[in-house]
Amino acid sequence: MDRRQFLKLSAAALAAPVMLDLAACGGGSSSSGSSKMQFIVGFDQEFPPYGYVGKDGKYTGFDLDLAKAVCKMEGWKYKPKPISWDAKDSLLNSGQITCIWNGFTIEGREKDYAFTKPYMENRQVIVVPKSSSIKTLADLAGKNVITQTDSAALSLLSTGGSQEKLGKTFKKLQTIDNYNTAFMMLQNGTVDAIAIDYPVAVYNIGKDTDKYTILSEALNSEHFGVGFAKTSEGKKLAKTVQADLKKLDKKGTVKKLCEKYADQGVSYDLWVL
């Protein structure tokens, strides 16, 4: 299915517009009955630990748990919606999702979205097989590297990115729609390395620390935020969610969620809001 077909199916499935109950957003008060706002969270279901399909078949993840907690505070109807990552802008601007909340990097996207302030620091790293001769970023010269389509790592390594010079040394910089497949390609030797978010790398490696290693030299440090459409409604929602995240942190909820996903690379030490 190509992107155009995906958008047509998405539009048909979500004929009803997203409700933006600004009365509920402005004051942070709960709404009820028919006025309850539907808060549709757009996320990549193959991007653990932020958003993914759990062992029980339900959508879960650190960011989805945060979104659920915010919705509970506001009295909003929480609805997680897995999306095709390269269709996120069309879905957001058409109102088919309320926000993008999924380890969403702010840097380089500031002009395109109404963001909350950063809530989490993140790093882009390189994963290689344990037996690889690649020990530093410089060793990637002449190698085949893969990353996710429209990812922060891709932006870093492409023209105009802060690691453009490094990217030009690669034999090839490939893209793919999910990291599960990228790890299979790394395992069978189709590619030499993966450029990826640190927590996502930790999750995918799991117990296979004897098979993969993360280079100690990171590509960069960045920050996550919740992205809304750059409209007056989107800006109001961003401020409301930002305030709620601060409240959740003060209550200790954020720390508990970080501990819940600690074995997947999430650390409260990286919380910055």
C-alpha positions as CSV (number, residue, x, y, z in Angstrom):
1,M,0.0,0.0,0.0
2,D,1.4,3.4,-1.0
3,R,1.1,6.6,1.0
4,R,-1.8,7.9,-1.1
5,Q,-3.8,4.7,-0.5
6,F,-3.0,4.8,3.2
7,L,-4.3,8.3,3.5
8,K,-7.5,7.5,1.7
9,L,-8.2,4.5,4.0
10,S,-7.3,6.6,7.0
11,A,-9.7,9.4,5.9
12,A,-12.5,6.9,5.4
13,A,-11.9,5.2,8.8
14,L,-11.9,8.5,10.6
15,A,-14.7,10.4,8.9
16,A,-15.6,12.1,12.2
17,P,-13.4,15.1,12.9
18,V,-11.2,15.4,16.0
19,M,-13.0,17.4,18.6
20,L,-11.0,20.3,20.1
21,D,-12.9,21.3,23.2
22,L,-11.0,24.5,24.0
23,A,-13.1,25.1,27.1
24,A,-11.5,22.0,28.6
25,C,-8.1,22.8,27.2
26,G,-7.8,26.4,28.4
27,G,-8.4,25.9,32.1
28,G,-7.3,22.3,32.5
29,S,-10.7,21.3,33.8
30,S,-12.4,18.0,33.1
31,S,-15.2,17.9,30.6
32,S,-18.0,15.3,30.6
33,G,-20.8,13.9,28.5
34,S,-21.1,14.8,24.8
35,S,-18.6,17.6,25.3
36,K,-15.8,15.3,26.2
37,M,-12.8,15.8,23.9
38,Q,-11.4,13.0,22.0
39,F,-7.6,13.1,22.3
40,I,-6.2,11.0,19.4
41,V,-2.5,10.3,19.9
42,G,-0.6,9.6,16.6
43,F,2.3,7.2,17.2
44,D,4.5,4.6,15.5
45,Q,3.4,1.2,16.8
46,E,6.9,-0.2,16.1
47,F,8.9,2.4,18.2
48,P,9.4,0.9,21.6
49,P,9.7,1.9,24.4
50,Y,7.6,5.0,23.5
51,G,4.8,3.3,21.6
52,Y,4.4,-0.3,20.6
53,V,2.2,-3.4,20.8
54,G,2.5,-5.1,24.1
55,K,2.5,-8.9,24.8
56,D,-1.2,-8.6,25.5
57,G,-1.8,-7.2,22.0
58,K,-2.7,-3.7,23.4
59,Y,-0.9,-0.5,22.6
60,T,1.5,0.5,25.3
61,G,4.7,2.5,25.9
62,F,6.2,5.3,27.9
63,D,4.7,8.2,25.9
64,L,1.3,6.5,25.6
65,D,1.2,6.1,29.4
66,L,2.0,9.8,29.7
67,A,-0.7,10.7,27.3
68,K,-3.2,8.5,29.1
69,A,-2.3,10.1,32.4
70,V,-2.9,13.6,30.9
71,C,-6.2,12.6,29.5
72,K,-7.3,11.3,32.9
73,M,-6.4,14.6,34.5
74,E,-8.3,16.6,31.8
75,G,-11.3,14.2,31.5
76,W,-10.5,13.7,27.8
77,K,-11.2,10.5,25.9
78,Y,-7.8,8.9,25.2
79,K,-7.5,7.2,21.8
80,P,-4.1,5.8,20.6
81,K,-3.8,5.7,16.8
82,P,-0.9,3.9,15.1
83,I,0.1,5.8,12.0
84,S,2.4,5.5,9.0
85,W,5.3,7.8,10.1
86,D,5.7,9.5,6.8
87,A,2.0,10.4,6.7
88,K,2.1,12.1,10.2
89,D,1.9,15.7,8.9
90,S,-1.1,15.0,6.7
91,L,-2.9,13.3,9.4
92,L,-2.2,16.0,12.0
93,N,-3.0,18.9,9.7
94,S,-6.2,17.3,8.5
95,G,-7.4,16.8,12.1
96,Q,-7.3,13.0,12.0
97,I,-5.0,12.9,15.0
98,T,-4.7,15.5,17.8
99,C,-1.0,15.2,18.3
100,I,2.2,13.3,17.5
101,W,3.5,11.9,20.8
102,N,6.1,9.2,20.2
103,G,9.7,10.0,21.0
104,F,9.2,13.0,18.7
105,T,12.4,15.1,18.3
106,I,11.9,18.8,18.5
107,E,15.3,19.9,17.0
108,G,14.9,20.8,13.3
109,R,11.1,20.8,13.5
110,E,10.5,23.9,15.5
111,K,8.9,25.8,12.7
112,D,6.6,23.0,11.6
113,Y,4.7,22.2,14.9
114,A,3.2,23.7,18.0
115,F,5.5,21.9,20.5
116,T,5.3,21.6,24.3
117,K,8.6,22.4,25.9
118,P,11.1,19.5,25.9
119,Y,10.2,16.8,28.4
120,M,12.9,14.2,27.8
121,E,16.5,14.2,26.6
122,N,17.6,11.6,24.0
123,R,20.6,10.5,22.1
124,Q,21.0,9.2,18.6
125,V,23.5,6.3,18.6
126,I,25.0,3.6,16.3
127,V,24.3,-0.1,16.8
128,V,26.7,-2.7,15.3
129,P,27.1,-6.5,15.6
130,K,29.3,-7.5,18.6
131,S,31.8,-9.0,16.2
132,S,32.0,-5.8,14.1
133,S,35.3,-4.0,13.5
134,I,33.4,-0.8,13.8
135,K,34.4,0.8,17.1
136,T,34.1,4.5,16.5
137,L,32.0,6.8,14.2
138,A,35.0,7.2,12.0
139,D,35.0,3.5,11.3
140,L,31.6,3.8,9.5
141,A,33.4,5.2,6.5
142,G,32.6,3.0,3.5
143,K,29.9,1.1,5.4
144,N,26.2,0.5,4.7
145,V,24.1,2.2,7.4
146,I,20.4,2.1,7.9
147,T,17.9,4.2,9.8
148,Q,14.1,4.8,9.9
149,T,12.4,7.0,7.3
150,D,11.9,10.6,8.4
151,S,13.8,9.9,11.6
152,A,16.0,12.3,13.6
153,A,19.0,10.1,12.8
154,L,18.3,10.5,9.1
155,S,18.1,14.3,9.4
156,L,21.4,14.4,11.3
157,L,23.2,12.4,8.6
158,S,21.6,13.9,5.5
159,T,22.4,17.2,3.7
160,G,22.1,20.1,6.2
161,G,22.3,17.9,9.3
162,S,24.9,18.3,12.0
163,Q,26.5,14.9,11.0
164,E,26.2,15.5,7.2
165,K,30.0,15.1,6.9
166,L,29.9,11.7,8.6
167,G,27.0,10.6,6.5
168,K,28.8,11.4,3.2
169,T,31.6,8.9,4.2
170,F,29.1,6.0,4.2
171,K,29.0,3.6,1.3
172,K,25.2,4.0,1.5
173,L,22.6,5.4,3.9
174,Q,19.5,3.4,3.6
175,T,16.0,4.0,5.1
176,I,13.3,1.6,6.2
177,D,9.9,2.0,7.8
178,N,10.6,0.1,11.1
179,Y,13.6,-0.9,13.2
180,N,12.6,-4.5,13.7
181,T,13.4,-5.1,10.0
182,A,16.6,-3.1,10.4
183,F,17.8,-5.4,13.2
184,M,17.1,-8.4,11.0
185,M,19.1,-6.8,8.2
186,L,22.0,-6.1,10.6
187,Q,21.9,-9.7,11.9
188,N,22.1,-11.2,8.4
189,G,24.8,-8.8,7.2
190,T,22.7,-6.8,4.7
191,V,23.8,-3.6,6.5
192,D,26.8,-2.8,8.7
193,A,25.2,-0.5,11.3
194,I,21.9,1.1,12.5
195,A,21.5,4.8,13.4
196,I,18.8,4.8,16.1
197,D,17.4,6.4,19.3
198,Y,19.2,5.1,22.4
199,P,16.1,3.7,24.2
200,V,14.8,2.1,21.0
201,A,18.2,0.5,20.6
202,V,18.2,-0.8,24.2
203,Y,14.7,-2.3,23.7
204,N,15.5,-4.0,20.4
205,I,18.7,-5.4,21.7
206,G,17.0,-6.7,24.8
207,K,18.9,-9.7,26.2
208,D,20.9,-10.1,23.0
209,T,23.8,-8.1,24.4
210,D,26.2,-10.8,23.2
211,K,25.0,-10.1,19.6
212,Y,24.9,-6.3,19.4
213,T,26.8,-3.3,20.8
214,I,26.0,0.4,21.0
215,L,29.0,2.6,20.1
216,S,30.0,4.8,23.1
217,E,30.4,7.8,20.8
218,A,26.9,9.2,20.2
219,L,25.7,11.0,17.1
220,N,24.1,13.8,19.1
221,S,21.9,14.8,22.0
222,E,18.3,15.9,21.3
223,H,15.0,16.5,23.1
224,F,11.5,15.1,22.8
225,G,8.3,17.1,22.8
226,V,4.6,16.6,22.0
227,G,3.8,18.0,18.6
228,F,0.5,19.7,17.7
229,A,-0.7,21.4,14.5
230,K,0.6,25.0,14.3
231,T,-2.8,26.6,14.9
232,S,-4.3,28.6,17.7
233,E,-6.0,25.4,18.9
234,G,-2.8,23.4,18.7
235,K,-0.9,26.0,20.6
236,K,-3.5,26.0,23.4
237,L,-3.4,22.2,23.6
238,A,0.4,22.2,23.8
239,K,0.3,24.6,26.7
240,T,-2.3,22.5,28.5
241,V,-0.4,19.3,28.0
242,Q,2.9,20.9,29.1
243,A,1.3,22.1,32.3
244,D,-0.2,18.7,33.0
245,L,3.2,17.0,32.5
246,K,4.7,19.3,35.1
247,K,1.9,18.3,37.5
248,L,2.4,14.6,36.8
249,D,6.1,15.0,37.5
250,K,5.4,16.8,40.8
251,K,3.0,14.0,41.8
252,G,5.7,11.4,41.2
253,T,3.9,9.8,38.3
254,V,6.7,10.5,35.8
255,K,9.3,8.9,37.9
256,K,7.2,5.8,38.4
257,L,6.7,5.5,34.6
258,C,10.5,5.9,34.0
259,E,11.1,3.1,36.5
260,K,8.5,1.0,34.7
261,Y,10.5,1.3,31.4
262,A,14.0,1.5,32.9
263,D,15.0,-1.8,31.4
264,Q,14.1,-0.4,28.0
265,G,16.5,2.6,28.3
266,V,14.1,5.2,29.9
267,S,15.7,7.1,32.8
268,Y,14.3,9.8,35.1
269,D,17.7,11.4,34.9
270,L,16.8,12.4,31.3
271,W,13.6,14.2,32.3
272,V,14.0,17.9,31.6
273,L,10.6,19.5,32.1
